Amino acid sequence: MPNQIRFEGWLTAGEAQQLLGMTYSALRNQVIAGHIRSMTPPGARQARYSKEDVYRLKRSIEAALAVENASPTEFVKATIEDMPAAVALADAVFGGVNTIPVEKRVEWLKKNPDIDYLLKQEGQLVGYISLVPLTPEAIEDLLTQRRFAKDLTSSDIVPYVPGQPVDIYGMAIGTQPGVSKEQKREWGAALLRGTQDVLIDLGRRGIVIRSLKAHSNTPDGIRLMRHLGFTETEAVIPNMRDFVIDVATSGIPFIRRYKEAFAEWQKAR
């Protein structure tokens, strides 16, 4: 009985291997990598493995396999018909804070149809990003919180016109909540790839992007801004993180591709 209590939180090698579906060598590699703690009790010849660590690794492996076996995602431009589902997802991501009504999003899309993009999987909406060209005054209002996104009107939205400079505000980015970290990471990566393609395509269309700006106070938003290559600037509002890309001086790879695409547009004029 004392030994049973003593080893309650520990597994034999055979038990750990069976749970993880791996060989003894692979199990030992997980120990060496620091993913599983092991200990050899005094007087014992065989090591024991942390039950907590083994089950944590098992869940991680299962989640990774689920992502790997999932159907491919599709990054698409949003339409007016998509707005109810997109607003519902935004409401779920941000907990109903400053939700922009469907009617207003429809007005914005009519002013500029290239501002909202969706990530879909098996026909279901799982992520979205809003890249909205705004007047400099509107962007400053948002960064200083003199106004919130829900307070903007269609007059603040700038249409894309070839050759005319614009400043783009990253209004929102998010993925469906309640999924594994691995799934969230996969969807986030797909959103980033799609975002980069959108901006490069704007270069092909002759759209002059002066700057990209955003701010966020959520871990997901901050991480995604950093992955895109935004530079963090001194925040104006406490508990918010401000980010910017100055396109003219940026050497971020996808911004260089945008500039190359824009240069090709200029040559073809």
Backbone torsions as a table, in degrees:
resi	resn	phi	psi	omega
1	MET	NA	-44.9	178.8
2	PRO	-57.2	-41.2	-179.6
3	ASN	-65.3	-36.4	-179.4
4	GLN	-63.8	-41.6	178.4
5	ILE	-67.2	-40.5	-176.6
6	ARG	-63.5	-35.0	-176.1
7	PHE	-101.8	15.0	-174.8
8	GLU	-58.9	-37.9	-179.0
9	GLY	-94.3	15.6	-175.8
10	TRP	-131.4	148.4	-177.1
11	LEU	-116.9	153.2	171.3
12	THR	-74.1	166.4	177.9
13	ALA	-59.6	-42.2	-179.6
14	GLY	-62.5	-41.7	178.7
15	GLU	-64.7	-44.0	179.5
16	ALA	-64.8	-41.9	179.6
17	GLN	-62.1	-41.9	-178.5
18	GLN	-65.1	-41.6	179.9
19	LEU	-65.7	-38.4	-175.5
20	LEU	-91.7	-13.8	-178.4
21	GLY	64.4	43.1	-178.6
22	MET	-137.0	162.7	179.8
23	THR	-73.8	168.7	177.8
24	TYR	-62.9	-39.5	179.1
25	SER	-62.1	-42.1	178.8
26	ALA	-65.1	-38.2	177.1
27	LEU	-61.2	-45.6	179.3
28	ARG	-64.5	-34.6	176.8
29	ASN	-62.9	-36.3	177.3
30	GLN	-66.4	-33.8	176.3
31	VAL	-67.5	-46.1	-179.5
32	ILE	-62.2	-37.3	-179.8
33	ALA	-73.6	-9.5	178.4
34	GLY	88.7	10.1	-178.3
35	HIS	-84.4	-24.6	-179.2
36	ILE	-132.5	129.0	175.1
37	ARG	-82.1	144.2	176.7
38	SER	-135.2	157.5	175.7
39	MET	-154.1	149.8	176.6
40	THR	-111.1	112.6	-178.0
41	PRO	-61.0	149.3	177.6
42	PRO	-54.2	129.4	178.2
43	GLY	84.0	-7.6	-179.5
44	ALA	-92.3	157.2	179.9
45	ARG	-100.6	-21.5	-175.5
46	GLN	-115.2	145.1	-179.9
47	ALA	-76.4	156.2	172.3
48	ARG	-115.8	154.6	-172.5
49	TYR	-124.5	137.2	-175.7
50	SER	-56.9	121.4	179.3
51	LYS	-62.9	-41.7	179.6
52	GLU	-59.8	-45.9	-178.7
53	ASP	-67.1	-39.6	-179.1
54	VAL	-63.7	-45.0	-179.6
55	TYR	-69.1	-34.2	176.6
56	ARG	-63.8	-44.3	178.7
57	LEU	-65.6	-37.2	178.8
58	LYS	-61.4	-44.6	178.9
59	ARG	-64.2	-38.8	179.9
60	SER	-64.7	-42.7	179.6
61	ILE	-64.7	-44.0	-179.5
62	GLU	-63.3	-40.2	179.4
63	ALA	-66.1	-40.7	179.5
64	ALA	-64.5	-39.4	178.7
65	LEU	-66.6	-36.9	178.8
66	ALA	-63.1	-41.1	177.4
67	VAL	-65.1	-44.4	-178.0
68	GLU	-62.2	-35.9	-176.4
69	ASN	-91.3	-1.7	-178.1
70	ALA	-71.0	155.8	177.6
71	SER	-67.3	153.9	-177.4
72	PRO	-65.2	153.7	177.4
73	THR	-93.0	161.5	179.2
74	GLU	-129.4	123.6	178.3
75	PHE	-98.7	117.2	-173.2
76	VAL	-134.0	156.7	174.0
77	LYS	-75.7	135.3	-177.9
78	ALA	-73.9	149.4	175.4
79	THR	-114.7	171.7	177.7
80	ILE	-58.2	-38.0	-179.4
81	GLU	-64.9	-23.8	-179.4
82	ASP	-80.6	-13.7	-169.8
83	MET	-60.1	-43.2	178.8
84	PRO	-57.8	-43.8	179.7
85	ALA	-68.9	-37.5	-179.9
86	ALA	-66.3	-42.6	179.1
87	VAL	-66.9	-37.1	177.8
88	ALA	-63.3	-40.4	178.1
89	LEU	-66.6	-44.1	178.0
90	ALA	-59.3	-39.4	178.5
91	ASP	-62.6	-40.0	179.0
92	ALA	-69.3	-39.3	-178.1
93	VAL	-67.3	-43.7	-173.4
94	PHE	-103.3	9.9	174.5
95	GLY	66.7	27.3	177.5
96	GLY	80.7	5.5	-179.3
97	VAL	-81.7	124.7	177.0
98	ASN	55.4	36.2	178.5
99	THR	-63.7	132.7	179.4
100	ILE	-88.7	123.0	-177.2
101	PRO	-60.5	152.6	179.9
102	VAL	-56.5	-43.1	-177.0
103	GLU	-59.7	-39.5	179.9
104	LYS	-69.5	-40.6	178.4
105	ARG	-62.2	-36.8	177.8
106	VAL	-64.3	-42.2	177.9
107	GLU	-60.0	-42.7	-179.7
108	TRP	-63.7	-43.4	-179.7
109	LEU	-62.8	-33.8	177.8
110	LYS	-67.7	-31.8	178.4
111	LYS	-75.2	-39.9	178.1
112	ASN	-148.2	107.3	-175.3
113	PRO	-76.6	1.1	-174.6
114	ASP	-111.0	40.1	-175.6
115	ILE	-112.9	-21.6	-177.0
116	ASP	-120.0	134.9	-179.6
117	TYR	-133.0	142.5	-173.7
118	LEU	-120.2	148.1	172.4
119	LEU	-109.8	121.9	-177.6
120	LYS	-120.7	147.7	176.2
121	GLN	-138.7	122.8	-176.0
122	GLU	53.1	38.8	177.2
123	GLY	80.4	-5.2	-178.5
124	GLN	-99.5	141.5	178.7
125	LEU	-76.3	120.6	-177.6
126	VAL	-121.5	-8.7	179.5
127	GLY	-166.6	163.5	179.6
128	TYR	-159.3	160.9	172.3
129	ILE	-146.1	141.1	177.2
130	SER	-115.8	118.7	178.6
131	LEU	-117.5	100.4	-167.0
132	VAL	-113.1	117.3	173.2
133	PRO	-73.6	122.4	-175.8
134	LEU	-127.6	162.9	172.8
135	THR	-65.7	150.7	178.1
136	PRO	-55.5	-35.7	179.9
137	GLU	-64.9	-40.7	179.6
138	ALA	-65.9	-41.2	178.8
139	ILE	-63.3	-42.7	178.5
140	GLU	-62.6	-39.9	177.4
141	ASP	-60.7	-41.1	-179.1
142	LEU	-69.1	-42.4	-178.6
143	LEU	-66.6	-32.0	179.9
144	THR	-95.9	-2.4	-179.6
145	GLN	60.3	28.4	167.6
146	ARG	-67.1	-31.3	172.3
147	ARG	-135.8	157.2	173.7
148	PHE	-109.0	166.6	-176.8
149	ALA	-55.0	-37.4	-178.5
150	LYS	-66.8	-16.3	-179.4
151	ASP	-88.0	-11.2	-178.7
152	LEU	-69.6	155.6	175.4
153	THR	-121.0	172.2	-179.3
154	SER	-62.7	-22.2	178.9
155	SER	-69.8	-19.4	177.1
156	ASP	-80.5	-19.8	-177.8
157	ILE	-79.7	133.6	-179.6
158	VAL	-103.1	127.4	176.5
159	PRO	-73.6	155.3	176.1
160	TYR	-84.5	121.3	177.0
161	VAL	-128.0	122.5	-178.9
162	PRO	-51.5	132.2	177.0
163	GLY	87.6	-10.0	-178.8
164	GLN	-102.4	126.3	-176.9
165	PRO	-64.9	143.9	176.3
166	VAL	-137.7	155.6	171.1
167	ASP	-113.7	129.3	-175.6
168	ILE	-106.5	133.5	178.7
169	TYR	-107.7	124.2	174.9
170	GLY	-77.5	93.0	-170.5
171	MET	-73.7	-38.8	-177.6
172	ALA	-163.5	147.7	172.5
173	ILE	-147.9	137.5	-178.1
174	GLY	-169.2	162.5	176.4
175	THR	-127.5	160.1	-179.4
176	GLN	-53.7	126.3	-179.8
177	PRO	-75.3	167.9	174.7
178	GLY	81.7	20.4	178.5
179	VAL	-115.7	172.7	-178.5
180	SER	-68.6	160.5	177.2
181	LYS	-60.9	-37.5	179.9
182	GLU	-64.2	-42.8	178.9
183	GLN	-65.9	-42.9	178.6
184	LYS	-61.4	-39.9	179.6
185	ARG	-65.5	-40.3	179.7
186	GLU	-65.1	-45.6	178.5
187	TRP	-65.3	-40.1	178.5
188	GLY	-60.7	-42.0	178.7
189	ALA	-63.2	-39.7	178.8
190	ALA	-65.7	-37.7	176.9
191	LEU	-64.7	-40.6	179.9
192	LEU	-65.3	-42.6	178.7
193	ARG	-62.3	-44.2	179.8
194	GLY	-63.7	-39.8	179.3
195	THR	-62.1	-44.2	179.1
196	GLN	-61.8	-41.4	178.9
197	ASP	-63.6	-38.2	179.0
198	VAL	-61.9	-46.1	-177.6
199	LEU	-67.8	-37.4	176.9
200	ILE	-65.5	-39.1	178.1
201	ASP	-64.4	-33.3	175.9
202	LEU	-62.0	-35.5	175.2
203	GLY	-63.2	-41.5	178.3
204	ARG	-62.4	-28.0	-179.2
205	ARG	-88.7	0.2	177.7
206	GLY	81.8	20.8	179.2
207	ILE	-84.0	125.0	-178.6
208	VAL	-88.5	106.3	178.4
209	ILE	-94.4	117.1	177.9
210	ARG	-80.5	-46.2	-175.6
211	SER	-153.5	159.0	170.9
212	LEU	-122.4	128.3	-178.5
213	LYS	-131.8	152.7	178.7
214	ALA	-163.1	161.4	166.0
215	HIS	-146.9	156.8	-174.6
216	SER	-157.1	155.0	171.5
217	ASN	-126.5	12.3	178.3
218	THR	-103.7	144.3	179.2
219	PRO	-57.1	-40.3	-179.9
220	ASP	-64.8	-45.4	-179.2
221	GLY	-63.7	-43.2	179.7
222	ILE	-63.3	-43.9	-179.5
223	ARG	-63.7	-42.4	-178.3
224	LEU	-68.0	-37.0	176.5
225	MET	-62.6	-41.7	179.1
226	ARG	-66.0	-39.3	178.6
227	HIS	-65.1	-31.8	177.9
228	LEU	-73.6	-17.5	177.7
229	GLY	102.0	10.8	177.1
230	PHE	-61.2	147.7	173.2
231	THR	-94.1	129.7	178.8
232	GLU	-79.9	133.0	179.0
233	THR	-114.1	171.7	179.7
234	GLU	-64.8	125.9	-175.5
235	ALA	-73.7	143.1	177.9
236	VAL	-84.8	-36.8	-176.1
237	ILE	-107.3	132.0	176.7
238	PRO	-56.5	143.4	178.2
239	ASN	71.7	5.7	174.3
240	MET	-110.7	153.3	176.2
241	ARG	-118.9	122.6	-177.7
242	ASP	-99.0	142.6	-176.6
243	PHE	-136.4	150.8	179.3
244	VAL	-150.4	149.3	166.5
245	ILE	-125.4	116.6	172.8
246	ASP	-88.8	107.2	-169.7
247	VAL	-62.3	-39.8	-176.0
248	ALA	-61.0	-35.1	-176.1
249	THR	-104.0	-5.7	-174.5
250	SER	-75.8	140.8	174.4
251	GLY	-113.4	16.5	177.6
252	ILE	-59.1	135.2	-175.3
253	PRO	-50.1	-46.4	-176.6
254	PHE	-73.2	-25.7	174.5
255	ILE	-71.1	-37.4	174.9
256	ARG	-61.5	-38.7	177.8
257	ARG	-67.1	-36.4	174.7
258	TYR	-60.5	-46.4	-178.3
259	LYS	-63.4	-38.9	177.6
260	GLU	-64.1	-41.5	179.0
261	ALA	-64.4	-40.1	179.1
262	PHE	-66.5	-39.0	178.9
263	ALA	-63.1	-37.9	176.5
264	GLU	-64.4	-38.9	176.9
265	TRP	-62.2	-41.9	-179.8
266	GLN	-63.5	-40.2	-179.7
267	LYS	-64.8	-33.9	-174.9
268	ALA	-81.1	-7.9	-177.1
269	ARG	-67.6	NA	NA
